[in-house]
Amino acid sequence: MLTNSLIGLTSDLTASSYSNKLNCINFLELRLLFINYLNQTECSTENFKNTLNDIVTTFFSFIDEIDNAIDFKHLSKQVALTVYYVDSHRYKKLSRQSILQNLNLNAVYTTKLFQKELGFSINYYIQHVKLTEAKHLLLQTNMSVTEIAHKLQFYDKSAFSKAFKKKFAISPSKYRELNKIVKDH
């Protein structure tokens, strides 16, 4: 009964991804992996809550609101340059001020334009790019969380873990562990 409830939840989350025009193929694959995992694991009232939380957290970690919101065709030159700079310098220490200075752009004007065109700040975008890259590194490398924090120029592992958990509602270690479980099944 509990297993069927969790399987139903994965189906509902997959259907929701389709109705919200997200990449349904990723969600279908994730659904299949969770169903296989649930069919091989005995679900009890003791582990139901943790399994439920793992499913919801993993599904929502696939949703990236920024990538769905940016329409690169309609960006001003200043904003497009700023976005490109952040994307191509994700492993460097970045700040709004240093980026705009390197691009020789008016800081006040570009900051306001960036917020107006994209609906979020340059600093928010910097954090988004770095944390999205962190997700890729967690899944595609054997680098430790500390090494990833260092590579992405976070102050330390603690600051990185705190930022990651705030954005994705899951710690970097748990994100890696959950995705390993899903991939193994």
Number of C-alpha atoms within 10 A of each C-alpha: 8 14 18 13 12 20 21 14 16 24 17 13 18 22 14 14 21 15 10 9 9 17 13 16 12 13 22 18 13 21 23 16 18 20 21 14 17 18 13 10 10 11 17 12 8 8 10 16 12 10 16 17 12 17 22 14 16 19 18 14 16 15 15 13 9 14 9 10 10 13 11 11 7 10 16 14 10 19 23 14 16 24 19 11 17 23 15 11 15 20 18 13 14 19 14 18 15 12 20 20 12 10 13 10 17 12 16 10 10 19 21 15 17 21 13 12 15 17 13 14 16 24 14 10 19 21 20 20 19 24 23 16 16 20 17 11 18 20 15 10 9 11 13 14 21 14 14 23 22 15 17 22 16 21 11 15 16 13 12 24 20 14 18 22 16 11 15 20 15 20 18 23 12 13 21 20 14 17 15 13 12 20 13 9 13
